[in-house]
C-alpha cells in the first residue's frame, strides 16, 4: 500500500525556520516524482516547490523563491522542504504529492505550519 507521510510542521515566529519531511513507501517503480503544495485557510491548494527533472532541477512559487529549498534523498524516498525567513502568509497545511509512473497521484495527510508572533 502506497503511503505518503509528512512531518516537521509547527508554530514558528516570523523570520524563523522549519524543515518539513515527506517519506514515501509501498511502491516498486523507480519512476516517481514528489513535490510540495500548501493550502492557506480559505484558499486553494497551490504548488510551493517541485523537481523539474530527475537531474535535480527545481521550480518554486514566486512567493517562496530565495527562502525555501526543496531537496531529496532518493535512497530513503524522502523529500525535504527547508523553509527560512518564514512569514505569516506562509501559514497553512503543507502537503506532499507523489506521482507514480507519471499517472498515479497520492497525497499525504498534510502538516500544519503556523507563522505567528
Secondary structure in CASP SS format (residue, H / E / C, confidence):
PFRMAT SS
TARGET T0000
AUTHOR 0000-0000-0000
METHOD secondary structure of the structure
MODEL  1
X C 1.00
X C 1.00
X E 1.00
X E 1.00
X E 1.00
X E 1.00
X E 1.00
X C 1.00
X C 1.00
X E 1.00
X E 1.00
X E 1.00
X C 1.00
X C 1.00
X C 1.00
X C 1.00
X C 1.00
X E 1.00
X E 1.00
X E 1.00
X E 1.00
X E 1.00
X E 1.00
X E 1.00
X E 1.00
X C 1.00
X C 1.00
X C 1.00
X C 1.00
X C 1.00
X C 1.00
X E 1.00
X E 1.00
X E 1.00
X E 1.00
X E 1.00
X E 1.00
X E 1.00
X E 1.00
X C 1.00
X C 1.00
X C 1.00
X C 1.00
X C 1.00
X C 1.00
X E 1.00
X E 1.00
X E 1.00
X E 1.00
X E 1.00
X E 1.00
X C 1.00
X C 1.00
X C 1.00
X C 1.00
X C 1.00
X C 1.00
X E 1.00
X E 1.00
X E 1.00
X C 1.00
X C 1.00
X C 1.00
X C 1.00
X C 1.00
X C 1.00
X C 1.00
X E 1.00
X E 1.00
X E 1.00
X E 1.00
X E 1.00
X E 1.00
X H 1.00
X H 1.00
X H 1.00
X C 1.00
X E 1.00
X E 1.00
X E 1.00
X E 1.00
X E 1.00
X E 1.00
X C 1.00
X C 1.00
X C 1.00
X C 1.00
X H 1.00
X H 1.00
X H 1.00
X C 1.00
X E 1.00
X E 1.00
X E 1.00
X E 1.00
X E 1.00
X E 1.00
X E 1.00
X E 1.00
X E 1.00
X C 1.00
X C 1.00
X C 1.00
X E 1.00
X E 1.00
X E 1.00
X E 1.00
X C 1.00
X C 1.00
X C 1.00
X E 1.00
X E 1.00
X E 1.00
X E 1.00
X E 1.00
X C 1.00
X C 1.00
END
